Amino acid sequence: MLVVVGGGCYGRYHARQLLKAVRAGRLPGERLVVVDRSAACAAAREFAGAPEVSVVTADWLTFLREWLGAGGGASSEDRLVPAPLAPHLLWEWLAGELEAEAAAPPEGWGLPYEAPGRSGERYLSAAGWTCPATCVEPAHCPALHAPRDWDLADVIEGRARDLGYRPAVFRCVHLAHGVGGVRVGDMLDAREAAAGPSGGRILVATSSRCHAAVGALEVGWRR
């Protein structure tokens, strides 16, 4: 199952691209679930006649907690397709799961693009240009006309450790037609790893090879 966050401009586009891949046999047998707060969202209208697509009316974070919770039905091989311009959903989800306090992430990443989000997260990009919406982040970058010699998720993990954070980096991996998703098994593994008794600081990132959202958590010591 592929869960697409948002039924507006971006979510509808993501679902449309993934539906093409399902029907072309590139993602055989996959079901699409689009989650939006509004039952009248654009995706509900566009995919009303598509048997492969279901639209669920729910708050994103509430849906995520229930879906990934006991009895929620999520499989480790399911994928979450995040919205590119939205609250850092997995940061908020992990904070709730750990009963942790959200904290400001480190600044000064030395990347071409770095900007604050409205909820305290920071958005990062290893690209100093506007990437096409359908970019699959190939090994040979079409903008540079040269090899892509970076993986932003690796950069974030390394800097997190250097600064004394435990990294929880959710990798958004390409699925089809320029759309990526985070594997549910990786999300559950990160939750288990972060739930240990050690406490401390965690740097949470949702990252593709080129773009990321980062946030920090302060976790109390547990007995």
Secondary structure, DSSP 8 states (H G I E B T S, - for coil): -EEEE-SSHHHHHHHHHHHHHHHTTSSTT--EEEEES-TT-HHHHHTTT-TTEEEEES-HHHHHHHHHSTTS---TT-EEE--SSS--HHHHHHHHHHT-EEE--------SEEEE-TTS-EEEES-SS---TT----SEETTTTEE----HHHHHHHHHHHTT-EEEEEEEEEEETTEEEEEHHHHHHHHHHHTSTT-EEEEEEEE-SSEEEEEEEEE----
